[in-house]
Amino acid sequence: MFARLLEARERSPLGRIPQRSLVRVVLYLWLIDDTVVLTPQARRAWRTHARATGQTTAARRRENVRAIVEQLAHPSASLKQRRAAQLVLEEGERTGRIDLDRLTSVLTELHSPWPAQPGMPRIERALPGPFGPVSVQHHITIWKARQQTIRRLRHEEIDEAELDRVRAIYRPMWEEYQARRPAMATIGTGEFAAYFAEPDTMEGRAIEAVDAFVGTLAGELGLIEAASHAAETPRLRLAR
């Protein structure tokens, strides 16, 4: 592990490597090997990683939120709709608390900025994705589930046995994804190739693998399903 950390240090353009980068390398080694990092150590590393998640400057949060808004916004979305979405997202990123009713409302209006017609269901569009259309509902569900997973890791509410269990599920799934990755990059006319581009550094692979494990953990803990049900109520209320 020390050798891997030294290699990361040599590749870093910074005077010192941020702690969050080193922690991700430690977690990456735990994900791929049983003998280098033990699970009690990994549990503490997950706590450190979770505590660092979201701890960015206000300027960086605004930059990240603007990117999300631009990704989701329909070209005809008004400046007011874009600004409303940005403010709600920034507040959620800053506090970790999500007002589902408000978030669903502003993102739906941003994504599908057409007023509902009396007696007609609201028209909601979805963006194309490599595995089919992706709705605002999906983004909200994943965001909420990941926030809840990070909170549990931050407070060490997930024990070592559960981490080991989910890692055993994660590994074959991740290996299968890696094997299929080149073929998946050619889906359609290759317009989704960027989704499947493989990082060319260990740090990049660590970021990707750690993020993927958080997603697997959220699913195994039932948080994605719960978030989906929780987000459905405000969406149906908005549709009416």
N, C-alpha and C positions, 0 to 999 in steps of 0.2 A: 504494500500500500504506500509505503514511504517513497519507493521508487516512482510510482505513478504520480504522486503529488509533486515530486521534484520535476518530472517531465512536464507537468502542467505549469509549474512555476517558470520553466525555461521558455515555454511558448507564450507566456503572458506578456503583453506590451506594458503592463502596469508595474509600478515600483513594488507593489505587493498584491497578492491575490486576495480578492474579497473572501471573507469567511464563507459566504453562501456558496461560492464556487467550489471551495474545498469540501464543504459538506456534501454537495451533490456528487462529487467524485467518490467520497466514502460510501454514500448510498448506492451508487452505481456498482461498486465492487461488491456490496452486500447482495445486490440483485442478481449478479452473475456468478457469484462464487460463495460457497458455504464456509470456506476456511480462512478467509482474510479478515472479514469484519463479522463479529458475532452479533446475534440478534439483540442482546441487551445494549450493545454499543449502538446498533442501528436505531433502536427505539429512541435513544437520546439524540442521535443525529437527526431523526425525523422531527423531533421536538424543535431542535435548532433551526432546521429548514423551514418548518411551519411558522416559527416566530419571525423569520426574516421575510416570509412571503407577504407581499403587499407593502413592505416598509420601503417605499420609494418616495422621492421628493414630489411635491405638489406639481412641479413642472413635468416630471416624468409621468405622473398619473394622468395629467391633462393630455399629454401626447398619446398615451396608450388608449385613452377613452376616445380621442378624436379619430384614431385609426379604426376603432370598433364602430363608431358612428358612420364613418365613411363606407365601411364594409356593408353595413346594414341599410343605409339610407337609400330610398328610391330617388332617382334623379329629380322628381318633382316635389320632394319633401321640402317644406319651407324652412327658412332660417330659424323661425320660432320652434318648429318641431325638432330640428337638429339640436338647438340649444337646450330644450327641455330634456332630451335624451342624455345629452352630455352631463347636465347637472345631476340627474338621478344616478347615472353610472359613476360619476366621480364621488358622490356621497357614499355609494355602496362600496367602492374600492377603499375609500378612506376609513370607513367605520366597520366594514365587514357585515353590516346589517342590511337586509334587503326588504324593501317594501314591495311585495309582489304585485299588489294591485297597481301601484304607481308605475313600477317598472314595466309591467305588461302593457299598460296603457300607452306610455310614451314610446316604447319600442315598436308596438304594433302600428301606431300612427306614423312613426318614422319609416317603417318598412312598407306599409301599405297606406299611403296618405290620402285615402279617398273616404269621404264621409259615408257612413252607413245610410242606406235608403230605408225609409219607413216600411216595415213589414218584410224586409229582405235581410238575409244574413250578411254580415260584414264580409267583404271580399278580402282575403288575406293571401298574399303571394309568398312564395318560398324561393330561396336562391338555389341554383344548381350546385350539386356536390358530387363527389366521386361515387357515392353510394346511393344517390337519389336526392330529391329535393330536401332542403334544410330550412326549417321554419324558425321564426322568432321563438316559438315555444321551445324548440330544441336548445337554443342558445341559453335561454333563461334556466331551463332544467339543469343543464350541465354546469352553469355558473353557480347556481345555488348548491348543487350536490358537492362540487369541489370546495366551496367555501365551508360547508359543514365538515367535510373530511379534514381540511386543514385545521379547523378549530379543534377537532378531536385529537389530531396529532400534536397540536400545540400544547394541549393539556394532558397528554399521555393517557388518553382514555382508551386507547387500543393496545391490548396486551401483546406480549411477545408471541404467544401461541397463535393469535389471530394474524399477526404480521407474517409469521411463517406459513400459515395456511394460505393466505392470499398470494404470497410469493410463489408457492408451489403451483397455483393456478395461473399466475401471471407468466411464468417462464415459458411453458410450451406455447402459450398464445403469442408471446412476443417473438419467439423463435419462428413460429409459422408466419407471422407478419414480415419478419426480416427476409424469409425465403421467398415470399410472394411479392415483395416490394418492387423489384424491377418490372414485373408484369403489370402490377397495378399502376405504375407510372404511365403506361400506354393506354389506359382506359379512355375510350372515346377517341378523340384525335390528339390526345396528349395534353389537353388543356389543364389537366389536374396534376401534371408531373411534379409541380412544386410541392404538392401535398406529401409526396413520397420521396423527395430528395433526401439522400442520406448525408448526415453531418460528416465533415472530413476531419474533425478533431475529437479527442476523447471527451473534452469538455462539452462539445455539442452533443455527443452520444449520451453523456451523462444527463444533460438537461432533458433530452427527449425521453430517455428511459425512466427517469424519475417522474416526469409529468405523466407518462403512460401508466406507471404504477399507481399514482394517485387516482387516476380514472378507474382503474381496475378495482382499487380499494373502495371507492365510492359505490361502484356497482355491487360488490360483494357485501357491503354493509347495508344494502337496500336503500341507500340515500338517493340514487338516481330515480328509482321508481317512486319514492316518497316525494321527491321534488317535482316529478312530473304530475302527480296527482294534485299537489299543492298549487302548481302553476295553472292547472286546468280550470280551476274555479274562477279566477279573475278573467281568464280569457273568454269563458262562456258568458260571464256577466257583461264583458265589453261587447261581445258579439250581439247580445240582446239589446 
